Amino acid sequence: MATSTTTLPPEINQYTIKFLIGFVALSLPIVELVLSHGDISSISESYWYPYSHWTRNLFVGSLFGIAAMLAGYNGTSPEQLLFGKVAAVAAVLISIFPCYCGKEGQEIVKGVHGASAGALFAVLAWFCWDFIEIAKTKLHDDRRKAAQRRIVIYIACGVGMLVAIALFALHFFTDSERLVFWGETVGLVSFGISWLTASHKLPVVTAPSEKQTIFAFGSSPARADGP
């Protein structure tokens, strides 16, 4: 009886998880702005937008989706495993404890939404630093040029998430909702780009020997061992 030589990918593929997390994070601010016709002062106000249930559904659903994938992401080190779980909890808290924003907004427990958002972006900024450290290990072989490009992107995204946290902090002193909007947007875009980059599925920032496909039923490159 003939045996198949096809090698199936792992049940949970870290690169596909990274790609999906990045795609959802990058898409969320764009989708919410389109659905609300730009009539929201922050992405979090999508929860309270009165003219469409889709804004709340996608806001909560996206955060729960990101949380589930982060919870299932064990990373490449004990630190990544731990911080992935912390980020997952923060994403859930953001979605079930809405902000006091917009005309309809109410806070169930004061401060939980903002603190969770700050914690989430702080953890994701740490991930950018960790991705940089892993990419540095690939600067001495054929993956060098791609790794250098990824390092530049990770640095920019890490700075972006720190800027997002600073904008959240400024909001408490000025009560300007636009600061929250820009903080959320910069943070989500930085989050999305960094994880898409780490997925090893994008051209230019991925060397041929480490390229991963979204649906891989053949053998995966053995050298795609991290960001």
Helices and strands as residue ranges (DSSP letters): H 14-35, G 43-48, H 53-72, H 78-96, H 112-136, H 144-174, H 177-198, G 208-210
